[in-house]
Amino acid sequence: MEKSNLISVLRTFSKKEIRDLRKWLQSPIHNQREDVVQLLDYLVEGSRLNKEDLLEKQVVFPWIYPKETYNDAKMRQCIFFLMRCVEEFLVYQSLQADGMQRKITLAREYRHRKLDKAYQKSMKGAHGYQQQEVHRNGFFYRNEYLLQQEQYNYTVGRSRAIPMNLQQLSDTMDISFIADKLRQTCHMLSHQKVYKTDYEIGLIDEVLQHLEKRSDLLAIPAIGIYYYGYKTITEEEVESHFKNLKQLLFEHGRLFPKPEISDIQRVAINYCIRGTNLGFRNYFRELFELYQQGLEFGTLIDNGIFSRYTFSNVVTTGTILREYDWVENFIGQYAPYLEERYRESMVHYSMAKLHFEKGDYDRAMILLRQVEYDDILVNLSAKTMLLKMFYEREEFDALESLLESVRSFMQRKKVIGYHKSNYKNIIRYTRKLLKVNPYNKTALQRLGGEIEAANPLTEREWLLRQLERM
């Protein structure tokens, strides 16, 4: 019984849901079996749901049927009926949470019963409820379509000779479909990039062609924001698509529920990260503003957890822009949301990054040496900070040792792809800085050209700055 669906579902219930479920079972409309109520009482008492030995059917049976010998068929039947009641309760809860569906369903029932006055009152309430909805995403237009569909069904049932809402019905259907199609396409393309999966996306060309003819539809946030999201993903070289997407995010971001706006923010953030990786410094400011919006909207925290990768990116972006006070406040405010096992090392790393960028190398070095970083990329980033500090302090013996250590570390840990190429370039050109003759202008120009052409190379600016100082 421990591995049954019933136990899995009940383990997700809150105390309030347990209380409500018990009331549900005590109503003869939903359940007429006392043993089903007793089974629930047994399971939810104390911590039994998490104790395997107390969930054996042979253990549970005498608690429910104290005067009977064990009957497996009877026990399984009781479990079945409780599970069915639980599922019906979950469906009821879901419907109760969806106010619009409740109102449309009630209107439909009044229509079937030909109760015109009650129907009109119900539909008026449904329209009012719809207009009070805060969000204006695809789900909103789906509900609008269902309202229009219900209104049409009522009108056509009365007479076909009176004006119909067919145009509104068609327009709303189009908006709902286009918004959902663009959103789904953005999800597929984003997933495709990360997991190297090929999806066949039907009808997207037709949708785009329609929007070229009906550009007025782009003024609808649920369409415009995903249209420019799609364009940002598929036409990376056209910066205006990103600019339009970001503008819509800031103008209409609150019209979307948090999980949805988080997805579209990620498209914009990834575009900026790509730009910074290609050496376009202007994207750091764009990225910083997107992170600030994410903090304001609460979209950078997922289920109470702040990703250590995003946390590190926020710190890096802020320090590059010399927003030092802001970064320090950020670390203090959001560190508690990091996973506990990474919290200490990430805070030390982040504070080291802050002090390094402020030029306080003594403090940065102390912080970097206090913690061993389990994450490969954070470890490499920390070693890169040390590398730059050793170079600028002319601690060249320590620097040579560190460069060899980083090279060996990458071989041992099997760093792959973009990151391996990037750190190999950092090692290569740092070594070339050490060897180049500072009095040979030709050699300096040649090395500068190599650094400019190298890709990927996140420390390009720092390397060129050291070259200029020679």
C-alpha positions as CSV (number, residue, x, y, z in Angstrom):
1,M,0.0,0.0,0.0
2,E,3.0,2.3,0.6
3,K,3.6,2.7,-3.1
4,S,0.0,3.1,-4.1
5,N,-1.3,6.3,-5.8
6,L,-3.5,6.9,-2.8
7,I,-0.5,7.3,-0.4
8,S,1.4,9.4,-3.0
9,V,-1.5,11.8,-3.4
10,L,-2.3,12.1,0.3
11,R,1.3,13.0,1.1
12,T,0.8,16.2,-1.0
13,F,-2.2,17.4,0.9
14,S,-2.0,20.3,3.3
15,K,-3.7,20.2,6.7
16,K,-6.5,22.3,5.4
17,E,-7.0,20.0,2.4
18,I,-7.2,17.0,4.8
19,R,-9.9,18.7,6.8
20,D,-11.8,19.6,3.7
21,L,-11.5,16.1,2.3
22,R,-12.8,14.6,5.6
23,K,-15.9,16.9,5.3
24,W,-16.3,15.8,1.7
25,L,-16.3,12.1,2.7
26,Q,-18.8,12.8,5.5
27,S,-21.4,14.0,3.0
28,P,-23.6,11.1,1.7
29,I,-23.6,12.8,-1.7
30,H,-20.0,11.9,-2.1
31,N,-19.5,8.9,0.1
32,Q,-21.8,6.5,2.0
33,R,-19.1,4.1,3.3
34,E,-18.0,4.5,6.9
35,D,-14.9,2.4,6.3
36,V,-13.6,4.9,3.7
37,V,-13.8,7.7,6.4
38,Q,-12.0,5.4,8.9
39,L,-9.3,4.5,6.3
40,L,-8.6,8.2,5.8
41,D,-8.5,8.9,9.6
42,Y,-6.0,6.1,10.0
43,L,-3.7,7.3,7.2
44,V,-3.6,10.9,8.2
45,E,-3.2,10.5,11.9
46,G,0.2,11.4,13.2
47,S,3.0,10.6,10.7
48,R,1.6,7.3,9.5
49,L,1.8,8.4,5.8
50,N,5.6,8.4,6.0
51,K,6.0,5.1,7.9
52,E,6.1,2.0,5.6
53,D,5.5,-0.5,8.3
54,L,2.2,1.2,9.3
55,L,1.0,1.2,5.7
56,E,0.9,-2.5,5.2
57,K,-2.6,-3.6,4.3
58,Q,-2.5,-6.4,7.0
59,V,-1.7,-3.7,9.6
60,V,-4.4,-1.3,8.4
61,F,-7.2,-3.8,8.1
62,P,-7.8,-4.6,11.8
63,W,-7.9,-0.9,12.6
64,I,-10.8,-0.5,10.2
65,Y,-12.5,-3.9,10.7
66,P,-11.5,-4.9,14.3
67,K,-13.8,-7.9,14.4
68,E,-13.0,-9.5,11.1
69,T,-10.2,-11.6,9.8
70,Y,-8.0,-10.1,7.0
71,N,-9.8,-10.0,3.6
72,D,-7.6,-8.6,0.9
73,A,-10.4,-8.0,-1.6
74,K,-12.3,-6.0,1.0
75,M,-9.2,-4.0,1.9
76,R,-8.5,-3.3,-1.8
77,Q,-12.1,-2.2,-2.3
78,C,-11.9,0.3,0.6
79,I,-8.7,1.7,-0.9
80,F,-10.3,2.0,-4.3
81,F,-13.4,3.9,-3.0
82,L,-11.2,6.3,-1.0
83,M,-9.0,6.9,-4.0
84,R,-12.1,7.6,-6.1
85,C,-13.4,10.1,-3.6
86,V,-10.0,11.8,-3.4
87,E,-9.9,12.2,-7.2
88,E,-13.4,13.6,-7.2
89,F,-12.4,16.0,-4.4
90,L,-9.4,17.2,-6.4
91,V,-11.5,17.8,-9.5
92,Y,-14.0,19.8,-7.4
93,Q,-11.2,21.8,-5.9
94,S,-9.8,22.6,-9.3
95,L,-13.2,23.7,-10.6
96,Q,-13.7,25.9,-7.5
97,A,-10.4,27.6,-8.1
98,D,-11.4,28.4,-11.7
99,G,-14.1,31.1,-11.2
100,M,-14.7,31.6,-14.9
101,Q,-15.3,28.0,-15.7
102,R,-17.8,27.9,-12.8
103,K,-19.7,30.8,-14.2
104,I,-19.8,29.6,-17.8
105,T,-20.9,26.1,-16.6
106,L,-23.7,27.7,-14.5
107,A,-24.8,29.8,-17.5
108,R,-24.8,26.7,-19.7
109,E,-27.0,24.9,-17.2
110,Y,-29.5,27.8,-17.1
111,R,-29.6,27.8,-20.9
112,H,-30.3,24.1,-21.0
113,R,-33.2,24.6,-18.6
114,K,-34.4,27.6,-20.6
115,L,-34.2,30.0,-17.6
116,D,-33.6,33.2,-19.6
117,K,-33.6,35.6,-16.7
118,A,-31.2,33.5,-14.6
119,Y,-29.0,32.9,-17.8
120,Q,-28.7,36.6,-18.5
121,K,-27.8,37.4,-14.9
122,S,-25.2,34.6,-14.9
123,M,-23.6,35.8,-18.2
124,K,-23.5,39.4,-16.9
125,G,-21.6,38.1,-13.9
126,A,-19.3,36.1,-16.1
127,H,-18.4,39.1,-18.3
128,G,-17.8,41.2,-15.3
129,Y,-15.6,38.6,-13.8
130,Q,-13.7,38.3,-17.0
131,Q,-13.0,42.1,-17.2
132,Q,-11.7,42.1,-13.6
133,E,-9.1,39.5,-14.5
134,V,-5.6,40.9,-13.9
135,H,-3.8,38.8,-16.5
136,R,-4.3,39.2,-20.2
137,N,-2.4,36.1,-21.5
138,G,-3.6,33.4,-23.9
139,F,-5.7,31.8,-21.1
140,F,-7.7,35.1,-20.8
141,Y,-8.5,35.0,-24.5
142,R,-9.4,31.3,-24.3
143,N,-12.0,32.2,-21.6
144,E,-13.2,35.1,-23.7
145,Y,-13.7,32.7,-26.6
146,L,-15.7,30.3,-24.3
147,L,-17.9,33.2,-23.3
148,Q,-18.5,34.2,-26.9
149,Q,-19.2,30.6,-27.7
150,E,-21.8,30.3,-24.9
151,Q,-23.4,33.6,-26.0
152,Y,-23.7,32.3,-29.6
153,N,-25.2,29.0,-28.4
154,Y,-27.8,30.9,-26.5
155,T,-28.6,33.3,-29.4
156,V,-28.8,30.6,-32.1
157,G,-31.1,28.5,-29.8
158,R,-33.6,31.3,-29.7
159,S,-33.7,32.4,-33.3
160,R,-31.4,32.5,-36.4
161,A,-33.1,35.7,-37.6
162,I,-31.5,38.0,-34.9
163,P,-27.9,39.4,-35.0
164,M,-25.2,36.9,-34.1
165,N,-21.8,37.5,-32.4
166,L,-20.1,35.4,-35.1
167,Q,-17.5,38.1,-35.8
168,Q,-16.5,38.5,-32.2
169,L,-16.4,34.7,-31.8
170,S,-14.1,34.4,-34.8
171,D,-11.8,37.2,-33.8
172,T,-11.5,35.9,-30.2
173,M,-10.8,32.4,-31.5
174,D,-8.0,33.8,-33.7
175,I,-6.4,35.8,-30.9
176,S,-6.6,32.8,-28.5
177,F,-5.0,30.5,-31.1
178,I,-2.3,32.8,-32.2
179,A,-1.3,33.7,-28.7
180,D,-1.1,30.1,-27.6
181,K,0.7,29.0,-30.8
182,L,3.4,31.7,-30.5
183,R,3.9,30.8,-26.8
184,Q,4.2,27.1,-27.5
185,T,6.5,27.7,-30.4
186,C,8.8,29.8,-28.1
187,H,8.9,27.0,-25.6
188,M,9.8,24.5,-28.3
189,L,12.5,26.6,-29.8
190,S,14.0,27.3,-26.4
191,H,14.0,23.6,-25.5
192,Q,15.4,22.7,-28.9
193,K,18.4,25.0,-28.4
194,V,19.3,23.5,-25.0
195,Y,18.6,19.8,-25.6
196,K,19.5,19.7,-29.4
197,T,16.0,18.3,-30.2
198,D,14.3,18.9,-33.5
199,Y,10.6,19.7,-33.4
200,E,8.3,20.1,-36.3
201,I,6.3,23.2,-35.6
202,G,3.1,23.2,-37.7
203,L,1.2,26.3,-38.9
204,I,3.8,28.8,-37.5
205,D,4.6,30.1,-41.0
206,E,0.9,30.7,-41.6
207,V,0.5,32.5,-38.3
208,L,3.5,34.7,-39.1
209,Q,2.1,35.5,-42.6
210,H,-1.2,36.4,-41.0
211,L,0.5,38.8,-38.6
212,E,2.3,40.5,-41.4
213,K,-1.1,41.3,-42.9
214,R,-2.7,42.1,-39.5
215,S,0.1,43.9,-37.7
216,D,-2.5,45.6,-35.5
217,L,-2.7,42.3,-33.6
218,L,0.8,42.9,-32.3
219,A,-0.7,45.6,-30.1
220,I,-2.3,42.8,-28.0
221,P,0.3,41.9,-25.4
222,A,-0.5,38.2,-25.4
223,I,0.5,38.2,-29.1
224,G,3.1,40.9,-29.4
225,I,5.3,39.7,-26.5
226,Y,5.5,36.1,-28.0
227,Y,5.9,37.3,-31.5
228,Y,9.0,39.3,-30.6
229,G,10.1,36.5,-28.4
230,Y,9.9,34.2,-31.4
231,K,11.8,36.7,-33.5
232,T,14.4,37.2,-30.8
233,I,15.1,33.5,-30.8
234,T,15.1,32.9,-34.6
235,E,16.6,36.2,-35.9
236,E,19.3,36.9,-33.3
237,E,21.1,39.3,-35.6
238,V,18.2,41.7,-35.7
239,E,18.5,43.7,-32.4
240,S,15.2,45.5,-32.9
241,H,13.3,42.3,-32.1
242,F,15.0,42.1,-28.7
243,K,14.4,45.8,-28.1
244,N,10.7,45.4,-28.9
245,L,10.5,42.3,-26.6
246,K,12.1,44.1,-23.7
247,Q,9.9,47.1,-24.1
248,L,6.8,44.9,-24.0
249,L,8.1,43.1,-21.0
250,F,8.5,46.3,-19.1
251,E,5.2,47.8,-20.3
252,H,3.0,44.7,-19.9
253,G,4.9,42.2,-17.8
254,R,2.3,42.3,-15.0
255,L,-0.4,41.2,-17.4
256,F,1.0,37.7,-17.3
257,P,1.2,35.2,-14.4
258,K,4.6,34.7,-12.8
259,P,5.5,31.4,-14.4
260,E,4.7,32.7,-17.9
261,I,6.5,36.0,-17.6
262,S,9.5,34.1,-16.2
263,D,9.7,32.1,-19.5
264,I,9.7,35.1,-21.7
265,Q,12.1,36.9,-19.4
266,R,14.5,34.0,-19.9
267,V,14.4,34.5,-23.7
268,A,15.4,38.1,-23.3
269,I,18.1,37.3,-20.7
270,N,19.6,34.5,-22.8
271,Y,19.8,36.9,-25.7
272,C,21.7,39.4,-23.6
273,I,24.0,36.8,-22.3
274,R,24.8,35.7,-25.8
275,G,25.5,39.4,-26.6
276,T,27.9,39.8,-23.7
277,N,29.7,36.6,-24.6
278,L,30.3,38.0,-28.1
279,G,31.9,41.0,-26.5
280,F,29.1,43.6,-26.8
281,R,29.3,45.4,-23.5
282,N,26.1,47.4,-23.9
283,Y,24.2,44.2,-23.2
284,F,25.4,44.2,-19.6
285,R,23.1,47.1,-18.9
286,E,20.2,45.5,-20.7
287,L,20.8,42.3,-18.7
288,F,21.1,44.2,-15.4
289,E,17.7,45.8,-16.0
290,L,16.1,42.4,-16.8
291,Y,17.5,40.9,-13.7
292,Q,16.1,43.9,-11.7
293,Q,12.7,43.3,-13.2
294,G,13.0,39.6,-12.4
295,L,13.7,40.5,-8.7
296,E,10.8,42.9,-8.7
297,F,8.4,40.3,-10.1
298,G,9.8,37.5,-8.0
299,T,10.5,35.4,-11.2
300,L,14.1,34.6,-10.3
301,I,13.1,32.6,-7.3
302,D,11.5,29.2,-8.1
303,N,9.8,27.3,-5.3
304,G,11.7,29.3,-2.8
305,I,15.1,28.6,-4.4
306,F,17.4,31.1,-6.1
307,S,19.5,29.3,-8.7
308,R,23.2,29.7,-7.8
309,Y,23.9,30.1,-11.5
310,T,21.5,33.0,-11.9
311,F,22.7,34.4,-8.5
312,S,26.3,34.4,-9.8
313,N,25.2,36.0,-13.1
314,V,23.4,38.8,-11.3
315,V,26.5,39.5,-9.2
316,T,28.8,39.5,-12.2
317,T,26.6,41.8,-14.2
318,G,26.2,44.2,-11.3
319,T,29.9,44.4,-10.6
320,I,30.9,44.9,-14.2
321,L,28.5,47.9,-14.2
322,R,30.1,49.1,-11.0
323,E,26.8,48.9,-9.2
324,Y,28.7,48.0,-6.0
325,D,26.2,49.1,-3.4
326,W,23.3,47.4,-5.2
327,V,25.3,44.2,-5.5
328,E,26.2,44.1,-1.8
329,N,22.5,44.7,-0.9
330,F,21.5,42.0,-3.4
331,I,23.9,39.4,-1.8
332,G,22.6,40.1,1.7
333,Q,18.9,40.1,0.7
334,Y,18.8,37.0,-1.5
335,A,21.5,34.7,-0.1
336,P,19.0,33.0,2.2
337,Y,17.2,31.8,-1.0
338,L,20.2,29.8,-2.2
339,E,20.2,26.1,-1.6
340,E,21.8,25.5,1.8
341,R,24.5,23.2,0.5
342,Y,25.8,25.9,-1.9
343,R,25.0,29.0,0.2
344,E,28.3,29.5,2.0
345,S,30.5,29.0,-1.0
346,M,28.3,31.2,-3.3
347,V,28.2,34.0,-0.8
348,H,32.0,33.9,-0.4
349,Y,32.5,33.8,-4.1
350,S,30.1,36.6,-4.7
351,M,31.7,38.8,-2.0
352,A,35.1,38.0,-3.4
353,K,33.9,39.1,-6.9
354,L,32.6,42.3,-5.4
355,H,35.8,43.1,-3.6
356,F,37.9,42.1,-6.7
357,E,36.0,44.5,-8.9
358,K,36.3,47.3,-6.3
359,G,40.1,46.7,-6.3
360,D,40.3,45.3,-2.8
361,Y,42.5,42.4,-3.8
362,D,43.6,41.5,-0.2
363,R,40.0,40.9,0.9
364,A,39.1,39.1,-2.4
365,M,42.0,36.7,-2.0
366,I,41.1,35.9,1.6
367,L,37.5,35.1,0.6
368,L,38.5,33.0,-2.4
369,R,40.8,30.8,-0.3
370,Q,38.2,30.2,2.4
371,V,36.0,27.8,0.4
372,E,36.6,25.0,-2.1
373,Y,34.0,25.4,-4.9
374,D,32.2,22.2,-5.9
375,D,30.7,23.7,-9.0
376,I,33.2,23.5,-11.9
377,L,32.3,26.8,-13.5
378,V,32.3,28.8,-10.3
379,N,35.7,27.1,-9.5
380,L,37.1,28.2,-12.8
381,S,35.7,31.7,-12.4
382,A,37.3,32.0,-8.9
383,K,40.6,30.8,-10.4
384,T,40.3,33.4,-13.1
385,M,40.0,36.1,-10.5
386,L,43.1,34.9,-8.8
387,L,44.9,34.7,-12.1
388,K,44.2,38.4,-12.8
389,M,45.2,39.5,-9.3
390,F,48.5,37.5,-9.5
391,Y,49.2,39.2,-12.8
392,E,48.4,42.7,-11.7
393,R,50.5,42.3,-8.6
394,E,53.3,40.8,-10.6
395,E,53.3,37.6,-8.6
396,F,54.4,35.7,-11.7
397,D,55.6,32.5,-10.0
398,A,52.2,32.1,-8.4
399,L,50.6,32.9,-11.7
400,E,52.5,30.3,-13.6
401,S,51.6,27.7,-11.0
402,L,47.9,28.7,-11.2
403,L,47.8,28.6,-15.0
404,E,49.1,25.0,-14.9
405,S,46.7,24.2,-12.2
406,V,43.7,25.5,-14.2
407,R,44.9,23.5,-17.3
408,S,45.2,20.3,-15.3
409,F,41.8,21.0,-13.6
410,M,40.0,21.3,-16.9
411,Q,41.5,18.0,-18.1
412,R,40.6,16.3,-14.9
413,K,37.0,17.6,-14.7
414,K,36.4,17.3,-18.5
415,V,35.1,20.8,-19.0
416,I,33.4,20.8,-22.4
417,G,32.1,23.1,-25.2
418,Y,32.1,26.8,-25.0
419,H,33.5,26.9,-21.5
420,K,36.5,24.7,-22.3
421,S,37.3,26.9,-25.3
422,N,36.9,30.1,-23.3
423,Y,39.2,29.0,-20.4
424,K,41.8,27.6,-22.8
425,N,41.9,31.0,-24.5
426,I,42.3,32.7,-21.2
427,I,45.3,30.5,-20.3
428,R,46.8,30.8,-23.7
429,Y,46.7,34.6,-23.9
430,T,47.7,35.2,-20.3
431,R,50.8,33.1,-21.0
432,K,51.4,35.2,-24.1
433,L,51.2,38.3,-22.0
434,L,53.9,37.0,-19.8
435,K,56.2,36.2,-22.7
436,V,55.7,39.1,-25.1
437,N,58.5,41.7,-25.3
438,P,56.9,45.0,-24.0
439,Y,59.4,47.0,-26.2
440,N,58.5,45.3,-29.4
441,K,55.6,47.3,-30.8
442,T,55.0,44.8,-33.7
443,A,54.8,41.9,-31.3
444,L,52.4,43.8,-29.1
445,Q,50.2,44.7,-32.1
446,R,50.2,41.1,-33.3
447,L,49.1,39.8,-29.9
448,G,46.4,42.5,-29.6
449,G,45.1,41.3,-33.0
450,E,45.0,37.7,-31.8
451,I,43.2,38.6,-28.6
452,E,40.6,40.7,-30.6
453,A,40.0,37.7,-33.0
454,A,39.9,35.0,-30.3
455,N,36.4,33.6,-29.7
456,P,35.1,32.8,-27.2
457,L,37.1,34.9,-24.8
458,T,35.3,36.5,-21.8
459,E,38.4,38.2,-20.5
460,R,39.2,40.0,-23.8
461,E,38.8,43.5,-22.3
462,W,41.1,42.7,-19.3
463,L,43.8,41.1,-21.6
464,L,43.8,44.1,-23.9
465,R,43.9,46.5,-21.0
466,Q,47.1,44.7,-19.7
467,L,48.5,44.9,-23.2
468,E,47.9,48.7,-23.4
469,R,49.7,49.2,-20.0
470,M,53.0,47.7,-21.3
